[in-house]
Amino acid sequence: ARDLAAGAAPLGLWLAGSPGAPPGEQIDLLAGALNGRIADTRRRERPRILERTAAGEISPDAALAQLQALQWIDGVGYHIYRTLHHLRLAAVPGGATSQLEPDAPEPGYNDPPPRRAGEADL
């Protein structure tokens, strides 16, 4: 948690316009790195929670709550990244209007299901 808070601190400085805030060009990198650390935490902790549940160390209800919390914070991290990206673009003259492509989907969540052999496009 401290690592995540430390990663978020420079982003807060930039949002507040504080002296010592990182330059705008670094915001996407810093926010992306924070989002990546949150996703890594989810990927690391999920199997641990499931193993502890299977071993009877925690109840299925407690495991579900923990898994949902991990999924929620992962989604929040992604939205922070996308929000800061758009705020940074808006801070650059012509930046917000120069991006004509729609937002990139969150990796994995919007991927189409795999096709079976011989299955045609609809």
N, C-alpha and C positions, 0 to 999 in steps of 0.2 A: 504494500500500500504506500509506503514511503517513497519507493522508486517511482510509482505512478504520480504521486503528488509532486515530486521533484521534477518530473517530466512536464507536468502541467503548469508549473510556476512561470516559465518564460512566456507561455501562451497568455496567461493572465496579465503579465506585464505589457505585452503587445496590445491586448484588448483595451487596457486602461490608458494606453499612450504614455506609459511611465518612462522616465529616463532609464537607460540601461536595458530597454526591451530589445529583443533581437530584431534585425531588419526584416522587413516584410518578405523578402525573398526566401528567408529561412523558415517562415511560418508553416508552409506546406510540409517541409521536411520534418520539422519538430512535431507537428500535429500527426503526421503519418507515422512517425516513430512511436509516439504515445499510443496511437491506435494499434500499432503492431504489438506493443508490449501488452496491451490489454487482451488482444486476441491470443497471444502466446500464453498468458495466464489462464485463459479459458481452456485452451487446448491441453495445457499441463494439468489443470485441476480437475477437469471432467473425469478422466479415467480414475483418478484418485478417489473421487467421491463415489463413483460406481463400485470400485473395489471395496471401499469401506462399507458400503451398503450391502454388498454381497457377503462380506465377512460378519455382518450383523452389528457392526460398530455404530452405525447410525440408522435411523428408521427410514423407510422409503419416503415418507412425507418430508422429513428433514432433507433428504437427498434431493428431492424434487425442488424444494425451496431454494437450496443452494445452487442447483443447476439453472433454475430460472433467474436467480440473481446474477450468475455469471453471464448468461445470455443477455440480460438486460443491460449490464454495464458494458458489454461488448458493443451492443447497439448504440449506447450513449457515446462511446468512444468514436464510433464511426460517424455519428452525427456531428460531434465536435469537430472532427477532421473536415467534413464537408462544409460546415458552417464557416470555419476559419478560412477555408479555401475561397469561398465566395466573398467573405468580408475583405480578404486581401485583394481579390480582383476588383472589388468595388472601390478600394482605396487608390488604385492606379488609374490615372486618366485613360479612359477608353477600355479599361480592363474588363469591366462587367459586361459591356456590350460586345467585346471581341470574341467571347466564347459562345459560339453558335450551337455547339453540340450539346445534347442533353447530358445530364449528370451520368457518370459511369455508375452502373449498378454495383451494389455491394457484392464482392466476390463470393460465390457459392450460393447465395440466397436466391438469385434469379436465374441460375443456370438451368437450361432445359434438361429434362430427364434424358438419360442415354437412350439411344435408339436400339432396337433389336435388329438383328441381321435381316435384311430384306424389307424392312419397314420403310414405307414411302413417306415423303413430305406431305403434310396436309395443306 
